[in-house]
Amino acid sequence: MALDTYEYANWYLSGWVGGFPIPQGYDMPVPAISKDDRSAYEWGYGFVDKRAESDITNPFGEVPAKTAEPCDDGSSYDRPPAI
């Protein structure tokens, strides 16, 4: 069965690829579908504007946010959409 464009995009963003930018504080077009691929503290830091409960590491092993550091941009839900 062939996937249409929206089904493919949702499938693609729901896994590792969709979760990749979250710990760095980037927004996602459909954040709910990538939530399961991130830990609760990464989700809280990247989307809900909670302080990092533990060091946030990216897939390259770098630490963009240390424990207790706030996300610079505030809650993703409160930001205006990027155009």
C-alpha positions in Angstrom: 0.0 0.0 0.0 1.4 3.3 -1.0 1.6 6.1 1.6 0.4 9.6 0.7 2.6 12.6 1.4 1.0 13.4 4.7 1.2 9.8 6.0 4.9 9.7 4.9 5.7 13.0 6.6 4.0 11.9 9.9 5.7 8.5 9.8 9.1 10.2 9.2 8.7 12.8 11.9 7.3 10.4 14.5 10.6 8.5 15.0 14.2 9.3 15.7 14.3 12.0 13.0 11.3 13.8 14.5 12.8 13.6 18.0 16.3 14.8 16.9 15.8 18.6 17.2 13.8 18.5 20.5 16.7 18.4 23.0 18.2 21.3 21.2 15.1 23.4 21.8 13.9 23.5 18.2 10.2 23.4 17.2 8.6 20.6 15.3 5.7 21.0 12.8 3.7 18.3 14.6 5.3 17.9 18.1 2.9 15.3 19.5 4.0 12.6 17.0 7.7 12.9 18.1 7.0 13.0 21.9 7.3 9.2 22.3 10.8 9.2 20.9 12.2 11.6 23.6 12.6 11.2 27.4 10.2 13.2 29.7 13.0 15.6 30.7 14.1 16.2 27.1 10.4 16.9 26.2 10.0 19.2 29.2 13.1 21.1 28.3 12.4 21.5 24.6 8.7 22.1 24.6 7.3 23.0 28.0 10.0 25.4 29.2 11.1 23.3 32.2 14.7 23.4 33.4 16.8 20.5 32.3 16.5 17.8 34.9 19.7 16.2 33.6 22.3 17.1 31.0 20.7 17.2 27.6 23.0 15.6 25.0 22.6 15.6 21.3 23.2 12.6 19.0 26.8 13.7 18.6 27.6 13.5 22.3 27.7 17.3 22.8 25.9 18.9 25.8 23.8 21.8 24.6 22.1 22.2 28.0 23.4 21.3 31.4 21.3 20.3 34.4 19.1 23.1 35.8 19.6 25.2 32.7 16.4 26.8 31.2 15.5 26.7 27.6 16.3 30.0 26.0 13.1 30.5 24.0 10.4 29.6 26.5 7.6 27.2 25.9 7.2 26.0 22.4 3.5 26.3 22.8 3.7 30.0 23.6 6.0 30.9 20.7 4.5 32.4 17.6 4.8 30.1 14.5 8.0 30.6 12.5 7.2 31.7 9.0 
